[in-house]
Amino acid sequence: MDASQIILYILIALIVFYIVRKIILIKSIRHYSAQEASQKLKKERNVVLLDVRTDTERKKNSIRGSYHIPVTSISNSETELKKFKDAEIICYCSTGNRSLNAAAKLKKLGFNASNLRGGIIRWNAAGLK
């Protein structure tokens, strides 16, 4: 085996590792459609929407009543999040990818966290406010 083959095998292994990790992450987090999340927010008191997008994205558009902590700040915001310790935190971003990572981080910190599938794009497409 020459160096280029070794590099190719390492690259393939890394890609497979990333895909498997993502599948495990997806299966370990509860996902809500926009309609399911909206109904849950209306019916239950202990549900919170958490916007994990950047400040710039949030200024353009957000879901009314949601809280905002960028995904990059979640680990540093554990004290701020303690008020939601008994609530289910439904994370959202633009499409649902960053919010999935945010929900995983929150679960590691001991929170009951879930993901809004499709993010604010699907929320808006469903005509929800």
N, CA, C and O atoms as a MOPAC input file, in Angstrom:
PM7 MOZYME 1SCF
protein

 N      0.83600 1    -1.17700 1     0.00000 1
 C      0.00000 1     0.00000 1     0.00000 1
 C      0.88300 1     1.24300 1     0.00000 1
 O      1.85800 1     1.34900 1     0.74400 1
 N      0.50600 1     2.16200 1    -0.85200 1
 C      1.27000 1     3.40900 1    -0.87100 1
 C      0.54300 1     4.47800 1    -0.03700 1
 O     -0.55600 1     4.23700 1     0.46300 1
 N      1.14000 1     5.61700 1     0.10400 1
 C      0.61900 1     6.68200 1     0.96200 1
 C     -0.75800 1     7.16100 1     0.52000 1
 O     -1.60300 1     7.46000 1     1.36400 1
 N     -0.99900 1     7.24000 1    -0.78400 1
 C     -2.30000 1     7.72700 1    -1.25600 1
 C     -3.42200 1     6.76900 1    -0.88400 1
 O     -4.53100 1     7.21300 1    -0.58700 1
 N     -3.16000 1     5.46200 1    -0.89300 1
 C     -4.17000 1     4.48400 1    -0.48700 1
 C     -4.46100 1     4.58600 1     1.01000 1
 O     -5.61300 1     4.48500 1     1.43100 1
 N     -3.44100 1     4.78000 1     1.79000 1
 C     -3.61800 1     4.92100 1     3.23700 1
 C     -4.46500 1     6.16000 1     3.54300 1
 O     -5.37200 1     6.11100 1     4.37400 1
 N     -4.16400 1     7.25200 1     2.87500 1
 C     -4.92800 1     8.49000 1     3.07400 1
 C     -6.38400 1     8.28100 1     2.66900 1
 O     -7.29400 1     8.75100 1     3.35300 1
 N     -6.60600 1     7.57600 1     1.55600 1
 C     -7.96200 1     7.29700 1     1.10400 1
 C     -8.71900 1     6.46500 1     2.13500 1
 O     -9.87400 1     6.77000 1     2.43200 1
 N     -8.10200 1     5.42700 1     2.68400 1
 C     -8.74500 1     4.59200 1     3.69200 1
 C     -9.04700 1     5.37800 1     4.96600 1
 O    -10.09300 1     5.18300 1     5.58600 1
 N     -8.15300 1     6.24500 1     5.34600 1
 C     -8.38900 1     7.07900 1     6.53000 1
 C     -9.57100 1     8.01800 1     6.27200 1
 O    -10.42800 1     8.20100 1     7.13700 1
 N     -9.60700 1     8.60100 1     5.09000 1
 C    -10.70700 1     9.49200 1     4.73300 1
 C    -12.04000 1     8.74300 1     4.73000 1
 O    -13.03600 1     9.25500 1     5.23800 1
 N    -12.06600 1     7.55100 1     4.17000 1
 C    -13.28800 1     6.73400 1     4.15600 1
 C    -13.71300 1     6.39800 1     5.59100 1
 O    -14.89800 1     6.47000 1     5.91900 1
 N    -12.75800 1     6.03500 1     6.43600 1
 C    -13.06400 1     5.71300 1     7.83400 1
 C    -13.65600 1     6.91900 1     8.56100 1
 O    -14.59800 1     6.77400 1     9.33900 1
 N    -13.11400 1     8.09000 1     8.31300 1
 C    -13.63400 1     9.30000 1     8.94600 1
 C    -15.05900 1     9.60700 1     8.48900 1
 O    -15.90400 1     9.99600 1     9.29500 1
 N    -15.32000 1     9.43200 1     7.20200 1
 C    -16.66600 1     9.66700 1     6.66900 1
 C    -17.65700 1     8.68500 1     7.28100 1
 O    -18.74900 1     9.07800 1     7.69100 1
 N    -17.28400 1     7.41800 1     7.34300 1
 C    -18.15600 1     6.39800 1     7.93800 1
 C    -18.40300 1     6.72400 1     9.41500 1
 O    -19.53300 1     6.62400 1     9.89200 1
 N    -17.35500 1     7.11200 1    10.13000 1
 C    -17.49600 1     7.48000 1    11.53500 1
 C    -18.48000 1     8.63400 1    11.69200 1
 O    -19.34900 1     8.59000 1    12.56200 1
 N    -18.35500 1     9.66200 1    10.86200 1
 C    -19.24500 1    10.82300 1    10.93200 1
 C    -20.69000 1    10.41600 1    10.66100 1
 O    -21.59400 1    10.86300 1    11.36700 1
 N    -20.92200 1     9.58900 1     9.66600 1
 C    -22.27600 1     9.16300 1     9.31000 1
 C    -22.89500 1     8.33100 1    10.43800 1
 O    -24.04800 1     8.55000 1    10.80900 1
 N    -22.14200 1     7.38900 1    10.97600 1
 C    -22.64500 1     6.55200 1    12.07300 1
 C    -22.95200 1     7.41200 1    13.29400 1
 O    -23.98300 1     7.23100 1    13.94300 1
 N    -22.06400 1     8.34100 1    13.60200 1
 C    -22.26900 1     9.24600 1    14.73800 1
 C    -23.55000 1    10.05700 1    14.55500 1
 O    -24.31700 1    10.23000 1    15.50200 1
 N    -23.78100 1    10.55000 1    13.35100 1
 C    -24.97700 1    11.35000 1    13.06000 1
 C    -26.24200 1    10.49800 1    13.19400 1
 O    -27.24600 1    10.97100 1    13.72800 1
 N    -26.20900 1     9.26500 1    12.72200 1
 C    -27.36500 1     8.37300 1    12.82700 1
 C    -27.68800 1     8.09300 1    14.29000 1
 O    -28.85200 1     8.12500 1    14.68800 1
 N    -26.66900 1     7.82100 1    15.08200 1
 C    -26.87500 1     7.57200 1    16.51000 1
 C    -27.44500 1     8.81300 1    17.18300 1
 O    -28.35100 1     8.70800 1    18.01000 1
 N    -26.92900 1     9.97300 1    16.83900 1
 C    -27.40600 1    11.23100 1    17.39600 1
 C    -28.86900 1    11.45800 1    17.03700 1
 O    -29.66500 1    11.83000 1    17.89800 1
 N    -29.22700 1    11.24200 1    15.79700 1
 C    -30.60300 1    11.43000 1    15.33900 1
 C    -31.55400 1    10.50100 1    16.08900 1
 O    -32.64900 1    10.91100 1    16.47300 1
 N    -31.14600 1     9.27300 1    16.29400 1
 C    -32.00800 1     8.30100 1    16.96300 1
 C    -32.12200 1     8.55900 1    18.46100 1
 O    -33.10000 1     8.14000 1    19.08100 1
 N    -31.15200 1     9.23400 1    19.05000 1
 C    -31.16500 1     9.45300 1    20.49800 1
 C    -31.95900 1    10.69000 1    20.91900 1
 O    -32.18800 1    10.89500 1    22.11100 1
 N    -32.37800 1    11.51000 1    19.96800 1
 C    -33.10200 1    12.75300 1    20.26000 1
 C    -34.52600 1    12.64900 1    19.72300 1
 O    -34.75000 1    12.14500 1    18.62300 1
 N    -35.47500 1    13.12600 1    20.50600 1
 C    -36.86700 1    13.16300 1    20.04200 1
 C    -37.01800 1    14.31500 1    19.05100 1
 O    -36.45400 1    15.39000 1    19.25400 1
 N    -37.77500 1    14.09000 1    17.98700 1
 C    -37.99500 1    15.09200 1    16.94800 1
 C    -39.48200 1    15.41900 1    16.86700 1
 O    -40.33400 1    14.53300 1    16.93100 1
 N    -39.77400 1    16.70000 1    16.72600 1
 C    -41.15200 1    17.15400 1    16.55100 1
 C    -41.29100 1    17.82500 1    15.19700 1
 O    -40.39400 1    18.54000 1    14.75200 1
 N    -42.41400 1    17.59200 1    14.55000 1
 C    -42.74300 1    18.37600 1    13.36500 1
 C    -43.20400 1    19.73800 1    13.86900 1
 O    -43.44000 1    19.90800 1    15.06500 1
 N    -43.33200 1    20.69700 1    12.98100 1
 C    -43.78800 1    22.03000 1    13.37400 1
 C    -45.17400 1    21.95900 1    14.01500 1
 O    -45.42300 1    22.61300 1    15.02800 1
 N    -46.06400 1    21.17800 1    13.43500 1
 C    -47.42100 1    21.06100 1    13.96100 1
 C    -47.42800 1    20.40000 1    15.33600 1
 O    -48.14100 1    20.84300 1    16.23600 1
 N    -46.63500 1    19.34200 1    15.50100 1
 C    -46.56200 1    18.66500 1    16.79800 1
 C    -46.02200 1    19.59600 1    17.87600 1
 O    -46.54800 1    19.63300 1    18.98800 1
 N    -44.97700 1    20.34600 1    17.55200 1
 C    -44.39000 1    21.27300 1    18.52100 1
 C    -45.37700 1    22.36500 1    18.88400 1
 O    -45.49300 1    22.73200 1    20.05300 1
 N    -46.08600 1    22.88700 1    17.90400 1
 C    -47.07500 1    23.93200 1    18.15000 1
 C    -48.17000 1    23.43000 1    19.08800 1
 O    -48.54900 1    24.12700 1    20.02900 1
 N    -48.67300 1    22.23700 1    18.83600 1
 C    -49.70500 1    21.65400 1    19.69300 1
 C    -49.18700 1    21.41500 1    21.10400 1
 O    -49.89000 1    21.66400 1    22.08300 1
 N    -47.96800 1    20.93600 1    21.20200 1
 C    -47.36200 1    20.67300 1    22.51400 1
 C    -47.21900 1    21.97500 1    23.29900 1
 O    -47.47900 1    22.00700 1    24.50200 1
 N    -46.80900 1    23.04100 1    22.62600 1
 C    -46.67000 1    24.33900 1    23.28300 1
 C    -48.01900 1    24.85800 1    23.79500 1
 O    -48.08300 1    25.48700 1    24.85100 1
 N    -49.08000 1    24.59700 1    23.05400 1
 C    -50.41200 1    25.05500 1    23.45000 1
 C    -50.97100 1    24.24700 1    24.61300 1
 O    -51.65500 1    24.79600 1    25.47700 1
 N    -50.68700 1    22.95300 1    24.64100 1
 C    -51.28900 1    22.05200 1    25.62600 1
 C    -50.51600 1    21.96400 1    26.93800 1
 O    -51.11900 1    21.79100 1    27.99700 1
 N    -49.21300 1    22.07800 1    26.88200 1
 C    -48.39900 1    21.82300 1    28.07000 1
 C    -47.66700 1    23.07900 1    28.52400 1
 O    -47.24200 1    23.89900 1    27.70900 1
 N    -47.52900 1    23.21200 1    29.82700 1
 C    -46.87400 1    24.39500 1    30.38900 1
 C    -45.35300 1    24.25400 1    30.40100 1
 O    -44.64100 1    25.24100 1    30.21800 1
 N    -44.85900 1    23.06200 1    30.60900 1
 C    -43.41900 1    22.85500 1    30.75800 1
 C    -42.71900 1    22.55000 1    29.44200 1
 O    -41.95900 1    21.58700 1    29.34300 1
 N    -42.97800 1    23.37000 1    28.43900 1
 C    -42.32700 1    23.22600 1    27.13800 1
 C    -41.77500 1    24.58800 1    26.74800 1
 O    -42.46200 1    25.60500 1    26.85000 1
 N    -40.52300 1    24.59300 1    26.29800 1
 C    -39.84200 1    25.83200 1    25.93600 1
 C    -39.22500 1    25.68000 1    24.55700 1
 O    -38.62500 1    24.65000 1    24.25100 1
 N    -39.36900 1    26.69600 1    23.73000 1
 C    -38.67400 1    26.72300 1    22.43400 1
 C    -37.36500 1    27.47700 1    22.61600 1
 O    -37.34500 1    28.57900 1    23.16400 1
 N    -36.28200 1    26.88400 1    22.15800 1
 C    -34.96000 1    27.50400 1    22.27300 1
 C    -34.37200 1    27.69700 1    20.88400 1
 O    -34.10000 1    26.72900 1    20.17300 1
 N    -34.17800 1    28.94600 1    20.50700 1
 C    -33.57800 1    29.31300 1    19.22600 1
 C    -32.06200 1    29.23700 1    19.39100 1
 O    -31.49000 1    29.95000 1    20.21500 1
 N    -31.41400 1    28.37800 1    18.61400 1
 C    -29.96300 1    28.19100 1    18.74600 1
 C    -29.19200 1    28.79500 1    17.57100 1
 O    -28.01700 1    28.48900 1    17.36500 1
 N    -29.86200 1    29.64900 1    16.81000 1
 C    -29.21500 1    30.30200 1    15.66700 1
 C    -28.37600 1    31.48600 1    16.14300 1
 O    -28.33900 1    31.79800 1    17.33300 1
 N    -27.71700 1    32.12600 1    15.21300 1
 C    -26.89200 1    33.29100 1    15.53400 1
 C    -27.78000 1    34.50200 1    15.82000 1
 O    -28.97200 1    34.49600 1    15.51400 1
 N    -27.18600 1    35.53500 1    16.40900 1
 C    -27.91600 1    36.77200 1    16.68900 1
 C    -28.47500 1    37.38100 1    15.40400 1
 O    -29.61100 1    37.85400 1    15.37500 1
 N    -27.67600 1    37.36300 1    14.35500 1
 C    -28.09600 1    37.93300 1    13.07100 1
 C    -29.31500 1    37.21000 1    12.52100 1
 O    -30.25400 1    37.85400 1    12.05200 1
 N    -29.31700 1    35.89000 1    12.56900 1
 C    -30.45600 1    35.11000 1    12.08100 1
 C    -31.70600 1    35.40300 1    12.91000 1
 O    -32.80600 1    35.54200 1    12.37400 1
 N    -31.51800 1    35.49300 1    14.20900 1
 C    -32.66200 1    35.72400 1    15.10300 1
 C    -33.28900 1    37.09400 1    14.84500 1
 O    -34.51100 1    37.23200 1    14.89800 1
 N    -32.47200 1    38.09600 1    14.56900 1
 C    -32.99900 1    39.44100 1    14.31900 1
 C    -33.88800 1    39.47600 1    13.07500 1
 O    -34.82000 1    40.27500 1    12.99900 1
 N    -33.60200 1    38.61900 1    12.11200 1
 C    -34.39200 1    38.58600 1    10.87700 1
 C    -35.75900 1    37.93900 1    11.08000 1
 O    -36.75400 1    38.37600 1    10.50200 1
 N    -35.79700 1    36.88900 1    11.91000 1
 C    -37.02000 1    36.12100 1    12.06800 1
 C    -36.86900 1    35.18700 1    13.25900 1
 O    -35.80900 1    34.59000 1    13.45100 1
 N    -37.91400 1    35.05700 1    14.05300 1
 C    -37.87900 1    34.10600 1    15.16500 1
 C    -39.30000 1    33.66400 1    15.49200 1
 O    -40.27300 1    34.26200 1    15.03000 1
 N    -39.40400 1    32.62700 1    16.28100 1
 C    -40.70000 1    32.13200 1    16.71400 1
 C    -41.07100 1    32.88200 1    17.99000 1
 O    -40.30700 1    32.91700 1    18.95500 1
 N    -42.24600 1    33.47300 1    17.97300 1
 C    -42.70400 1    34.28400 1    19.10600 1
 C    -42.67000 1    33.46700 1    20.40300 1
 O    -43.14400 1    32.33200 1    20.44700 1
 N    -42.10400 1    34.06100 1    21.44800 1
 C    -42.05900 1    33.42300 1    22.75600 1
 C    -40.85600 1    32.52000 1    22.97200 1
 O    -40.69300 1    31.95400 1    24.05300 1
 N    -40.02100 1    32.37800 1    21.96900 1
 C    -38.85800 1    31.50600 1    22.11900 1
 C    -37.71500 1    32.22800 1    22.83200 1
 O    -37.63200 1    33.45600 1    22.82700 1
 N    -36.85100 1    31.44500 1    23.43500 1
 C    -35.63900 1    31.96000 1    24.06100 1
 C    -34.50000 1    31.82700 1    23.07200 1
 O    -34.59500 1    31.07500 1    22.10200 1
 N    -33.42400 1    32.55800 1    23.31700 1
 C    -32.30900 1    32.53900 1    22.37000 1
 C    -30.97900 1    32.31000 1    23.08000 1
 O    -30.56000 1    33.09800 1    23.92800 1
 N    -30.33300 1    31.21800 1    22.71200 1
 C    -28.95300 1    30.94900 1    23.10400 1
 C    -28.30400 1    30.27700 1    21.90300 1
 O    -28.68700 1    29.16200 1    21.55000 1
 N    -27.33300 1    30.92300 1    21.26600 1
 C    -26.68100 1    30.29500 1    20.11300 1
 C    -26.05400 1    28.94400 1    20.48600 1
 O    -25.57100 1    28.76100 1    21.60300 1
 N    -26.07000 1    28.02200 1    19.55000 1
 C    -25.55000 1    26.67400 1    19.80800 1
 C    -24.11700 1    26.71300 1    20.32300 1
 O    -23.71800 1    25.85800 1    21.11400 1
 N    -23.34200 1    27.69600 1    19.88100 1
 C    -21.94800 1    27.79600 1    20.32100 1
 C    -21.83000 1    28.24400 1    21.77400 1
 O    -20.75700 1    28.13000 1    22.36500 1
 N    -22.91200 1    28.75200 1    22.35800 1
 C    -22.88300 1    29.25000 1    23.73600 1
 C    -23.59300 1    28.33700 1    24.72200 1
 O    -23.64600 1    28.65200 1    25.91100 1
 N    -24.13300 1    27.22900 1    24.27300 1
 C    -24.93900 1    26.37500 1    25.15300 1
 C    -24.13500 1    25.84200 1    26.32900 1
 O    -24.60900 1    25.88200 1    27.46400 1
 N    -22.94900 1    25.35100 1    26.08400 1
 C    -22.14300 1    24.79400 1    27.17400 1
 C    -21.83600 1    25.84000 1    28.23500 1
 O    -21.69700 1    25.50400 1    29.41100 1
 N    -21.72800 1    27.10300 1    27.83800 1
 C    -21.42200 1    28.18900 1    28.77200 1
 C    -22.67500 1    28.76800 1    29.42000 1
 O    -22.56600 1    29.63700 1    30.28500 1
 N    -23.85200 1    28.31500 1    29.02800 1
 C    -25.10700 1    28.90600 1    29.49300 1
 C    -25.88500 1    27.98600 1    30.41900 1
 O    -27.09500 1    28.14700 1    30.57700 1
 N    -25.21500 1    27.03400 1    31.02500 1
 C    -25.89600 1    26.06600 1    31.88000 1
 C    -26.62900 1    26.76100 1    33.02900 1
 O    -27.74000 1    26.36200 1    33.37800 1
 N    -26.02800 1    27.78900 1    33.61900 1
 C    -26.65900 1    28.51900 1    34.71700 1
 C    -27.94200 1    29.19600 1    34.24200 1
 O    -28.96700 1    29.14100 1    34.92200 1
 N    -27.88300 1    29.82700 1    33.08600 1
 C    -29.04400 1    30.50200 1    32.50900 1
 C    -30.16700 1    29.51100 1    32.19100 1
 O    -31.34800 1    29.84700 1    32.28400 1
 N    -29.78600 1    28.29100 1    31.81700 1
 C    -30.76300 1    27.28300 1    31.42000 1
 C    -31.38300 1    26.54700 1    32.61100 1
 O    -32.36800 1    25.82800 1    32.43800 1
 N    -30.83000 1    26.71200 1    33.80700 1
 C    -31.34000 1    25.98700 1    34.98000 1
 C    -32.82400 1    26.23200 1    35.22500 1
 O    -33.51000 1    25.36900 1    35.77200 1
 N    -33.32900 1    27.40500 1    34.82500 1
 C    -34.75400 1    27.68800 1    35.02500 1
 C    -35.63800 1    26.76900 1    34.18000 1
 O    -36.84400 1    26.68600 1    34.41200 1
 N    -35.04600 1    26.08000 1    33.20500 1
 C    -35.78900 1    25.15500 1    32.35100 1
 C    -35.49900 1    23.69200 1    32.68900 1
 O    -35.79000 1    22.79900 1    31.89300 1
 N    -34.93100 1    23.45000 1    33.86000 1
 C    -34.51700 1    22.09200 1    34.24000 1
 C    -35.69500 1    21.11400 1    34.22200 1
 O    -35.52700 1    19.94900 1    33.85900 1
 N    -36.88700 1    21.58100 1    34.61100 1
 C    -38.06000 1    20.69700 1    34.66200 1
 C    -38.89800 1    20.74400 1    33.39100 1
 O    -39.93300 1    20.08300 1    33.30500 1
 N    -38.46400 1    21.50900 1    32.41800 1
 C    -39.22300 1    21.66100 1    31.17100 1
 C    -38.59600 1    20.83500 1    30.04700 1
 O    -37.43300 1    20.43900 1    30.11500 1
 N    -39.39200 1    20.59200 1    29.02500 1
 C    -38.83200 1    20.01700 1    27.80200 1
 C    -38.40200 1    21.18700 1    26.92400 1
 O    -39.19200 1    22.08800 1    26.64300 1
 N    -37.16400 1    21.16300 1    26.50200 1
 C    -36.61900 1    22.22400 1    25.66300 1
 C    -36.61100 1    21.72600 1    24.22200 1
 O    -35.90700 1    20.77100 1    23.89200 1
 N    -37.39200 1    22.37400 1    23.37300 1
 C    -37.41200 1    22.03400 1    21.95600 1
 C    -36.50900 1    23.03800 1    21.24500 1
 O    -36.82900 1    24.22200 1    21.14600 1
 N    -35.38300 1    22.54500 1    20.75700 1
 C    -34.40300 1    23.40000 1    20.08900 1
 C    -34.76900 1    23.57800 1    18.62400 1
 O    -35.26500 1    22.65700 1    17.97600 1
 N    -34.51800 1    24.78300 1    18.11300 1
 C    -34.71400 1    24.99600 1    16.68200 1
 C    -33.64000 1    25.90600 1    16.11600 1
 O    -33.07200 1    26.75100 1    16.80900 1
 N    -33.38400 1    25.70300 1    14.83000 1
 C    -32.45900 1    26.54500 1    14.06400 1
 C    -33.13200 1    26.80200 1    12.72400 1
 O    -34.36100 1    26.83600 1    12.65200 1
 N    -32.36800 1    26.97900 1    11.68300 1
 C    -32.97400 1    27.21600 1    10.36800 1
 C    -33.56800 1    25.94500 1     9.77300 1
 O    -34.69800 1    25.95300 1     9.28400 1
 N    -32.80200 1    24.84400 1     9.81500 1
 C    -33.23000 1    23.61500 1     9.14500 1
 C    -33.31200 1    22.38700 1    10.04700 1
 O    -33.84300 1    21.35800 1     9.63000 1
 N    -32.80700 1    22.47000 1    11.25100 1
 C    -32.86900 1    21.33700 1    12.16900 1
 C    -31.54200 1    20.66100 1    12.42300 1
 O    -31.48300 1    19.73400 1    13.23000 1
 N    -30.48200 1    21.08000 1    11.77400 1
 C    -29.18200 1    20.44300 1    11.95800 1
 C    -28.46700 1    20.94800 1    13.21400 1
 O    -28.06400 1    20.14900 1    14.05900 1
 N    -28.31100 1    22.25200 1    13.34000 1
 C    -27.65100 1    22.80600 1    14.52900 1
 C    -28.47000 1    22.52800 1    15.77900 1
 O    -27.91400 1    22.28400 1    16.85000 1
 N    -29.78600 1    22.56500 1    15.64600 1
 C    -30.63200 1    22.30800 1    16.81300 1
 C    -30.51600 1    20.86100 1    17.28200 1
 O    -30.66500 1    20.58500 1    18.47200 1
 N    -30.25600 1    19.94900 1    16.37400 1
 C    -30.00900 1    18.55900 1    16.76100 1
 C    -28.75800 1    18.47700 1    17.62400 1
 O    -28.75100 1    17.79700 1    18.65000 1
 N    -27.70200 1    19.16500 1    17.21000 1
 C    -26.47100 1    19.19500 1    18.00800 1
 C    -26.70000 1    19.89000 1    19.34300 1
 O    -26.16100 1    19.46100 1    20.36300 1
 N    -27.48700 1    20.95200 1    19.34900 1
 C    -27.78600 1    21.66500 1    20.58700 1
 C    -28.56900 1    20.76700 1    21.54700 1
 O    -28.28200 1    20.73800 1    22.74400 1
 N    -29.54700 1    20.04300 1    21.02900 1
 C    -30.32700 1    19.13500 1    21.86600 1
 C    -29.43500 1    18.05200 1    22.46600 1
 O    -29.60400 1    17.68000 1    23.62700 1
 N    -28.49800 1    17.55200 1    21.68800 1
 C    -27.56200 1    16.54500 1    22.19800 1
 C    -26.70100 1    17.12500 1    23.31800 1
 O    -26.47100 1    16.46500 1    24.33100 1
 N    -26.22800 1    18.35300 1    23.13800 1
 C    -25.43500 1    19.01400 1    24.19300 1
 C    -26.26000 1    19.18500 1    25.46500 1
 O    -25.77800 1    18.94100 1    26.57100 1
 N    -27.50800 1    19.60700 1    25.28900 1
 C    -28.37600 1    19.80500 1    26.44900 1
 C    -28.64800 1    18.49100 1    27.17300 1
 O    -28.66800 1    18.44900 1    28.40300 1
 N    -28.85600 1    17.42600 1    26.41600 1
 C    -29.07300 1    16.11000 1    27.03600 1
 C    -27.86000 1    15.70500 1    27.86400 1
 O    -28.00700 1    15.16500 1    28.96000 1
 N    -26.66200 1    15.96400 1    27.34500 1
 C    -25.44000 1    15.64600 1    28.09400 1
 C    -25.34600 1    16.44800 1    29.38800 1
 O    -24.74800 1    15.99900 1    30.36600 1
 N    -25.94400 1    17.64400 1    29.38400 1
 C    -25.94900 1    18.48900 1    30.57900 1
 C    -27.09200 1    18.13300 1    31.53100 1
 O    -27.22300 1    18.73200 1    32.59800 1
 N    -27.92300 1    17.15000 1    31.14200 1
 C    -28.98700 1    16.67300 1    32.01300 1
 C    -30.36300 1    17.27200 1    31.75400 1
 O    -31.26700 1    17.10200 1    32.57200 1
 N    -30.53900 1    17.96100 1    30.64600 1
 C    -31.82900 1    18.56500 1    30.32200 1
 C    -32.66100 1    17.62000 1    29.46900 1
 O    -32.12600 1    16.72900 1    28.80900 1
 N    -33.97100 1    17.82100 1    29.48600 1
 C    -34.89500 1    17.09700 1    28.62800 1
 C    -35.00300 1    17.90200 1    27.33400 1
 O    -35.77600 1    18.85700 1    27.26000 1
 N    -34.24800 1    17.52800 1    26.33400 1
 C    -34.16400 1    18.31800 1    25.11100 1
 C    -34.62000 1    17.51500 1    23.89500 1
 O    -34.44800 1    16.29800 1    23.82700 1
 N    -35.20700 1    18.23500 1    22.93700 1
 C    -35.66500 1    17.62800 1    21.69600 1
 C    -35.39100 1    18.60200 1    20.54700 1
 O    -34.85600 1    19.69000 1    20.75900 1
 N    -35.75900 1    18.20400 1    19.35000 1
 C    -35.41800 1    18.95200 1    18.14500 1
 C    -36.67100 1    19.26000 1    17.32700 1
 O    -37.57000 1    18.42800 1    17.20600 1
 N    -36.71100 1    20.46900 1    16.77100 1
 C    -37.77200 1    20.83600 1    15.83500 1
 C    -37.30600 1    20.45200 1    14.43200 1
 O    -36.43600 1    21.10500 1    13.85600 1
 N    -37.89100 1    19.39300 1    13.89500 1
 C    -37.50900 1    18.88100 1    12.58200 1
 C    -37.79100 1    19.92500 1    11.50400 1
 O    -38.91500 1    20.41600 1    11.39200 1
 N    -36.78600 1    20.26100 1    10.72200 1
 C    -36.95800 1    21.23300 1     9.64600 1
 C    -36.79900 1    22.67600 1    10.08400 1
 O    -36.82400 1    23.58600 1     9.25600 1
 N    -36.63500 1    22.89000 1    11.38000 1
 C    -36.36700 1    24.21500 1    11.91600 1
 C    -37.43700 1    25.25300 1    11.62200 1
 O    -38.59300 1    24.93000 1    11.34800 1
 N    -37.02000 1    26.49500 1    11.68600 1
 C    -37.95000 1    27.61700 1    11.49200 1
 C    -38.46100 1    27.67500 1    10.04500 1
 O    -39.51900 1    28.24700 1     9.78100 1
 N    -37.72000 1    27.09000 1     9.12500 1
 C    -38.18700 1    27.05400 1     7.73400 1
 C    -39.48800 1    26.25800 1     7.63500 1
 O    -40.44600 1    26.70700 1     7.00600 1
 N    -39.52000 1    25.08700 1     8.25200 1
 C    -40.75800 1    24.27600 1     8.22400 1
 C    -41.84300 1    24.90900 1     9.08300 1
 O    -43.02800 1    24.82300 1     8.76300 1
 N    -41.43000 1    25.54600 1    10.17700 1
 C    -42.40400 1    26.22800 1    11.05000 1
 C    -43.14700 1    27.29000 1    10.24100 1
 O    -44.37600 1    27.35300 1    10.26000 1
 N    -42.38600 1    28.11900 1     9.53500 1
 C    -42.98200 1    29.18300 1     8.70900 1
 C    -43.79500 1    28.60500 1     7.55500 1
 O    -44.86000 1    29.12500 1     7.22100 1
 N    -43.29800 1    27.54000 1     6.95400 1
 C    -44.00500 1    26.91200 1     5.83100 1
 C    -45.35400 1    26.35100 1     6.26900 1
 O    -46.29600 1    26.28100 1     5.48100 1
 N    -45.43300 1    25.95300 1     7.54400 1
 C    -46.69100 1    25.43200 1     8.08000 1
 C    -47.65700 1    26.55000 1     8.45400 1
 O    -48.79300 1    26.28700 1     8.84800 1
 N    -47.20600 1    27.80700 1     8.33000 1
 C    -48.06800 1    28.94500 1     8.62600 1
 C    -48.23500 1    29.21100 1    10.11200 1
 O    -49.19900 1    29.85700 1    10.52400 1
 N    -47.30400 1    28.71700 1    10.92000 1
 C    -47.38700 1    28.90400 1    12.36500 1
 C    -46.72100 1    30.20900 1    12.78100 1
 O    -45.80400 1    30.68100 1    12.10900 1
 N    -47.16900 1    30.78200 1    13.86300 1
 C    -46.60200 1    32.03000 1    14.37600 1
 C    -46.09000 1    31.86200 1    15.77200 1
 O    -45.57800 1    32.81400 1    16.36100 1

